[in-house]
Amino acid sequence: MNRDFSSLGGYIGEIDNGKEKEKEKEKEKEKEKEKEKEKEKEKEKEKEKEKEKEKEKENREAASDHPGK
């Protein structure tokens, strides 16, 4: 009553590998999304820095308009 299922082992292994590949693809997609989020955060930080520079420039200009103060 010994049955040889060795031929099925390769097929089952291929199915498992396919699932693993799908999981890896999903992980890669998640990593890409995280990278995009980080890029967006960096852009926001740059915008904030630019706003601060503009405010400082305006403050300096306003101070130079009133030299007595």
GROMACS elastic network, one bead per residue, 0.5 to 0.9 nm:
[ bonds ]
;  ai    aj funct       b0    kb
    3     6     6  0.89926   500
    4     7     6  0.73695   500
    4     8     6  0.86901   500
    5     8     6  0.53028   500
    5     9     6  0.66108   500
    6     9     6  0.50808   500
    6    10     6  0.72715   500
    7    10     6  0.60503   500
    7    11     6  0.72560   500
    8    11     6  0.51387   500
    8    12     6  0.61064   500
    8    13     6  0.84428   500
    9    12     6  0.51710   500
    9    13     6  0.59967   500
    9    14     6  0.85775   500
   10    13     6  0.50131   500
   10    14     6  0.62349   500
   10    15     6  0.87935   500
   11    14     6  0.50640   500
   11    15     6  0.64336   500
   11    16     6  0.87735   500
   12    15     6  0.50750   500
   12    16     6  0.62855   500
   12    17     6  0.85861   500
   13    16     6  0.50545   500
   13    17     6  0.60729   500
   13    18     6  0.85357   500
   14    18     6  0.61268   500
   14    19     6  0.87053   500
   15    18     6  0.50340   500
   15    19     6  0.64094   500
   15    20     6  0.87200   500
   16    19     6  0.51065   500
   16    20     6  0.62251   500
   16    21     6  0.85974   500
   17    21     6  0.60634   500
   17    22     6  0.85549   500
   18    21     6  0.50376   500
   18    22     6  0.62213   500
   18    23     6  0.86632   500
   19    22     6  0.50403   500
   19    23     6  0.62430   500
   19    24     6  0.86201   500
   20    23     6  0.50164   500
   20    24     6  0.61407   500
   20    25     6  0.85915   500
   21    25     6  0.61401   500
   21    26     6  0.86010   500
   22    25     6  0.50462   500
   22    26     6  0.62281   500
   22    27     6  0.86441   500
   23    26     6  0.50569   500
   23    27     6  0.62066   500
   23    28     6  0.86425   500
   24    27     6  0.50125   500
   24    28     6  0.61797   500
   24    29     6  0.86311   500
   25    28     6  0.50284   500
   25    29     6  0.62149   500
   25    30     6  0.86486   500
   26    29     6  0.50427   500
   26    30     6  0.62328   500
   26    31     6  0.86477   500
   27    30     6  0.50304   500
   27    31     6  0.61875   500
   27    32     6  0.86414   500
   28    31     6  0.50063   500
   28    32     6  0.61996   500
   28    33     6  0.86347   500
   29    32     6  0.50596   500
   29    33     6  0.62316   500
   29    34     6  0.86637   500
   30    33     6  0.50284   500
   30    34     6  0.62123   500
   30    35     6  0.86311   500
   31    34     6  0.50382   500
   31    35     6  0.61908   500
   31    36     6  0.86467   500
   32    35     6  0.50151   500
   32    36     6  0.62151   500
   32    37     6  0.86419   500
   33    36     6  0.50568   500
   33    37     6  0.62273   500
   33    38     6  0.86631   500
   34    37     6  0.50218   500
   34    38     6  0.62048   500
   34    39     6  0.86324   500
   35    38     6  0.50398   500
   35    39     6  0.62060   500
   35    40     6  0.86530   500
   36    39     6  0.50232   500
   36    40     6  0.62164   500
   36    41     6  0.86456   500
   37    40     6  0.50522   500
   37    41     6  0.62253   500
   37    42     6  0.86561   500
   38    41     6  0.50299   500
   38    42     6  0.62050   500
   38    43     6  0.86393   500
   39    42     6  0.50452   500
   39    43     6  0.62133   500
   39    44     6  0.86548   500
   40    43     6  0.50266   500
   40    44     6  0.62172   500
   40    45     6  0.86436   500
   41    44     6  0.50456   500
   41    45     6  0.62102   500
   41    46     6  0.86536   500
   42    45     6  0.50224   500
   42    46     6  0.62118   500
   42    47     6  0.86419   500
   43    46     6  0.50561   500
   43    47     6  0.62196   500
   43    48     6  0.86623   500
   44    47     6  0.50274   500
   44    48     6  0.62136   500
   44    49     6  0.86413   500
   45    48     6  0.50540   500
   45    49     6  0.62069   500
   45    50     6  0.86537   500
   46    49     6  0.50371   500
   46    50     6  0.62152   500
   46    51     6  0.86456   500
   47    50     6  0.50709   500
   47    51     6  0.62191   500
   47    52     6  0.86650   500
   48    51     6  0.50315   500
   48    52     6  0.62006   500
   48    53     6  0.86296   500
   49    52     6  0.50616   500
   49    53     6  0.61994   500
   49    54     6  0.86422   500
   50    53     6  0.50479   500
   50    54     6  0.62027   500
   50    55     6  0.86489   500
   51    54     6  0.50647   500
   51    55     6  0.62042   500
   51    56     6  0.86371   500
   52    55     6  0.50653   500
   52    56     6  0.61511   500
   52    57     6  0.85160   500
   53    56     6  0.51048   500
   53    57     6  0.60770   500
   53    58     6  0.85723   500
   54    57     6  0.50207   500
   54    58     6  0.61080   500
   54    59     6  0.85215   500
   55    58     6  0.50635   500
   55    59     6  0.60628   500
   55    60     6  0.85605   500
   56    59     6  0.50098   500
   56    60     6  0.61244   500
   56    61     6  0.85526   500
   57    60     6  0.51304   500
   57    61     6  0.61690   500
   57    62     6  0.85556   500
   58    61     6  0.50358   500
   58    62     6  0.60187   500
   58    63     6  0.84752   500
   59    62     6  0.50297   500
   59    63     6  0.60433   500
   59    64     6  0.85421   500
   60    63     6  0.50260   500
   60    64     6  0.61336   500
   60    65     6  0.86553   500
   61    64     6  0.50679   500
   61    65     6  0.62956   500
   61    66     6  0.89166   500
   62    65     6  0.51139   500
   62    66     6  0.67084   500
   63    66     6  0.52688   500
   63    67     6  0.65112   500
   63    68     6  0.89659   500
   63    69     6  0.74764   500
   64    67     6  0.54723   500
   65    68     6  0.89690   500
   66    69     6  0.58459   500
